[in-house]
Amino acid sequence: MSSNEMCLLLGATGVGKTMLLKRLQKLTSHGSSELGEPPATLPTVGTNLTDLTVKRKKVTVRELGGCMGPIWPSYFTDCSSVIFVVDSANITQISSSCIQLLSVLSAEPLRTASVLVLFNKRDVPCTMSLVEMKSLFRMDDIIVSATQPITTLELSARSGQGLKEVLSWLDSVTTK
């Protein structure tokens, strides 16, 4: 295991994890604030490992395909933070995402991991407000009962809204 911090990127299929990762990579690698067109993405099968440099700190982000939910726990042991992405335009997915999040939070190896819950796809016209999303997720209850520090952010990986906040969060939770 290298001295890199490991951050797990989790969420159901199609919530925008790969797009998020490609956007963050672009922001951190070229130091450019110009994102350009949204990159084309395919559903992730297996895992994607991406190194990001956040203020001269290396963070390795391991994206796990949404379809791999059942085997996510085998990746929990050596990670210090978790980004959990929710598609805020997909109402039908909310309850399953919530259950996934709860199982991640209750996993023993992740008891002290920092957790970022991202409500993605804010650029889609029919999304709910953050307040509505949080109440559907019963986010306040989750935050109270969780052992981890949990941050929630709105994001549009497509438009780039919220990406800098994600990087700030990564910077704040990485120690090296």
N, C-alpha and C positions, 0 to 999 in steps of 0.2 A: 504493500500500500504506500503510495507516494505521500508526500507531505501536503499534497493539495487538499483543500476542503472539498468534500463531496456534497453536492446538493441534488436531491432527487426531484425530478419534474414529473408530476403525476396528474391524472385526470382521465375522464372517460374518452372514448374514441371521438375524434372530430371536434374537440373543444379548442384547438388551436395551439397545442404544445410545440409542434415543430416550427410553426410560423413564429411563435414567440422566441424560440431558441435562435432561429436564423436572424431575427431582428436584433436580439441582444448581441449576437456574435458580430453583426455588422457595426453596431454602435460601439462595441468595445475594441474591435480590431482595427478599424480605420480611423477611429477617433472622429468620425464624421457625424455630423448631426443630420445629414441628408440620408434618409432611408431609401429613397427611390421607390420603385414599384414593389408591391408585396411579392415575395418569392413564391414560386410554385412549390407545393408540398404534396407528399403522398402520405397515406396513413403509415405510421411507424410500426414495423413488425420487429419485435425484439427490442433492442435498446440502442439509443444514440448517445455517444459520449462526446461532449463538447467542452473544450477549455475556454473559459472566459477570463480576461484579465480585468479585474475591477480595482482601479486605483493601485496598480502594481501588485495586486494580490491575485494569485491564480485560483480560480474556482472551477472545479470540474462539475458540469451539470450532466447528470445521467437521466435522459428521458426514457421513460418506460411506456411502451405502446399501451393504449387504453384497453386493448383486447387481452393484455397480459395481467389484468387485475388480480387473478388468482395467485400468480406467482410474484407479485410485487414484494411480499414480505421477505423473500429470499435476498432482496437488495437493501433491506433496512439497516443491516448491522453497522456499516461503516460510513453512515452519512450524518452530517451535522445540521443539515437544513432541508426543508421540503417546500417546494412550490407546488400548490395544488390548484389546477386550472378548472374553472367552471364556465360552461357556455351559457351566458346570461340571456341568450336569445332562444334557448331550447328548453322550454318549460317542462317537456315530458322527461327530460333527463335529470331534472333537479333532484328528485327523491333518490335516484340511484347514486348520483354524485354525492349527496349528503351521506348516504350509507357508506360509500367508499371512504369519504373523508373521516367519518367516525372510526372506521376500522384502522385507518392509518394512524389516527391520533391515539388509539388505544393500544397500538403495537408497542411492546416493551422496549425494543431497541431505540424507538423514537421518542421515548419519554421526555427527553430534554432537548430534542431538536427544535430549532426555530421554524415556525410554519408561516408561510405566506399563502393566503387564499386569494386567488385572482379571479375576478369576475370579468371574463373576456367578452369580446365582440360588442363593445359599447357603441361601435359604429353602425350596428344594425338597428334600423328604425324601431323595431318592435320590442326592444329589450326592456326589461323592467328596471326600475330605479334601484340603486344600491340598497336603499332602505327596504324596498320590497324583497329583493334578493336575500338580504340578511334575515328578514323575518321568516321567509319561506324556509331558509336553512336553519332557522332558530340559532343564528350565529351567536347571539348573546349567551344563550344556555351553553353552547358548545365551548365558548371562550371561558366561561366560568368554571366548567367542569374539567377542562383540559389541563394537563400538567405542563404543556408547552406554551411559550409565548406565541400568540397568533396575531398576525397582521392581515387586514383585508384591504385590497386595492381594486379599483376599477381599471380596466385596460382595454385598449383595442390594439391587438398585435398587428392588425392590418394597417391602421392609420398611424400607429406608433404612439398613440396617446397612452401615457402611463409607463412607458418603457424606462424612462429615467428614474422613476420612483422604484421600479423593480431593481435597478442597479444599485440605487441608494440602499435599499433593503439588504441586498446581497453584501454590499460593503459593510453594513452595520453588523451583520451576523457572522462574518468571517473574521477569524482572529489573526490569521497569519498575514 
